[in-house]
């Protein structure tokens, strides 16, 4: 049978909704005081229900005590303490999701040159949608050059036969980019 003091403490701390460490400390402090009150009732052969009623009459209703403790500890502080345990897991999940997105759907690049200015000026960051399958003239695309570097270009024409793109870069002749070299279409940039 659950002790009356423990039952009362469970109710109080359910209303207080504290972080684990705070709950343990508050439980220990309250238990000492409540045991003193309950000892008197037990000496008079009181039942568990009578001890619970006496604790509520002498000490207060569990809801009122729990809410007072929550206010004293600070609800926001308690929330932060509870989140502290979840933070590493949340960060790991976010990291994995971002990594999966970057590997499969969208990738962030930085414009290292003015090759497609004024569409994307030097130093801009951009999102490249890797799943793009249809391109049209005027689209800005990211592609791998013959040297293996990531480049940007503006689509001039699309070859319907093999899907290759004719792209233009400032100060360079037009290039033919095979479909396998295209990384994706730029969908947003910072400037």
N, C-alpha and C positions, 0 to 999 in steps of 0.2 A: 504494500500500500504506500502510495506517495505521501510523504510527510506534508503536513499542512503548511509549514514554513516554505518548503520548496515549491509547493503548488502556488502559494501567494507570490513568491518571487518570480515564478514562470509567467504569471499573469502580468505583473508589474513590468518585467523586462520585455514582454511581447509588445506592450504599448510604447516602451522607451525606444525600441528598435535601434540598439546601439551597435557599434562595431564590436567584433569579437573580444578584443583585449579590454575595451571599456566595459563590456557586459560582464566579463569575468571579475574585474575589480569591483564594480558596483554590487554584484551579487555577493561577493565576500563581505563587503562593508555592511550591506543590509542584513545579511544572514546573521551576523553577530548580534545586531540590535534586536532583530525579530526573535531570535532564539531566547533572549532574555525575557521578552514579553510572553512567548509561548510557554516557557518553563513554568510560570505561575499558573497558567491555565491547566497544564498537564498535571501539576501537583494536586489540583482539585478534581482529577479524573474527568476532564472535559474530553468530548469526542473530537474527531478531526474537523467536523463541520463547525462545532462550537469554537475551536481554536481559530479557524479561518474567519469566522464572524468577529471574534474578538480582535484579530489582527486588523481587520478592515475598520472596526470601530476605533481602535486605539491609534492606528498608524495612518489609515486613509484608504479610499477606494483604489484598486490597482490602476485603473485608467487615469485617475488624477495624478497619482504618484509617478506613473510611467511617463505621462506627458510633461510633468515638471522636470523629471530627470532629462528627458530629451531636449527640453528648452535650455536647461543648465549646461548640458554638454555641447549644445549647438547642433542644429539639424544639418547645416551645410558642412560643418566639420566632420560630422558622423558620416555623411554621404561620401565625402572625399576619402575617409578612412576605408570605407567599404569598397570604393572603386580602386583603391591602391592595390588590392589583391587581384583585381580583374585586369588591371592595366597591362601587365606583360602579355597576357593571353590576347587581349584586344589588339595590342600592337603587332603581335605575331600574325594574327589573322589578317589585319590590314596589310601588312608587309607581303604576305603570300598572295592576297588578292591583287595588289598593285603589280606584283611580279608577274602573275598570270595574265593580267590585262596587258602589261607591256610586252610580254612574249607573244600574245595572240591577237589583240585587238587594236590597241592604240599605243603610240610611243611618242615620247617627248624628244625633240631635237632642238639644236641651237644653230641659227644661221651664222656660219663662220665667215661668209663673204657677202658681198652685195650682188651676187649673181642673178637674183630675181627681184631686185629693187625696182620699183617702189612697192611691189606687192608684199615682199617680206624684206625689211631692211636688215642691215648688218647687226648682229647681236640679238635679234628677236628669238624668242622661244616659240616653238610651234608644236601642235599636236598633229601627228600623222596617223590617219586611219588606215590600218594595214589590211583590212578586209575589202577595201574598195576594188570593184571589178570593172566598172565602167568609167571611162575617162572621156572628157570632151575638151575641145580647144579652150584655152584660158585657165584650165585647172593647173594648180601648182602641185608638182609631185616630187617625192623623194625617191632617189634611185641609187643603185651602186654603180660606180664608174668602173672602167676597165682595171684601174689600180686598186679597186676594192674600197674606195672612200665613198662616204655618203654625200650625195650632191642633190641640189635642188634645181628644178627647171620648170618652165611654163610650157604646157602642152600646146603644140602648134597644130598637129594633125594626128589622127589615129588610123593605123592600117587595119582595115577590117579583116584582112586575111589572117595574119599571124598575131594581131593585137599589139604589135610594136608601136611605140610612140615616137613622134618627132618632137624633140624638146628644144627650147631656146634658153640660153643663159646669156646675160649681159656680157658683151665683149668677146663672145666665143661663137664659132659657127654652130649651126643647128646640128644636133646629135640624134642618131637613131638609138632608142633604148628598147631592148627586148623585154617582153612581158615578164620574164623571169628575174630581171634586174630591178623591176619596180618594187619599191618597199610599200608605198601607199600614197594617198592623196592628203595634202595639208588641209585640215578642216578648221583650224583656229591658230592665231598667232597673237603675240603680246603687244605688237605695235601696229 
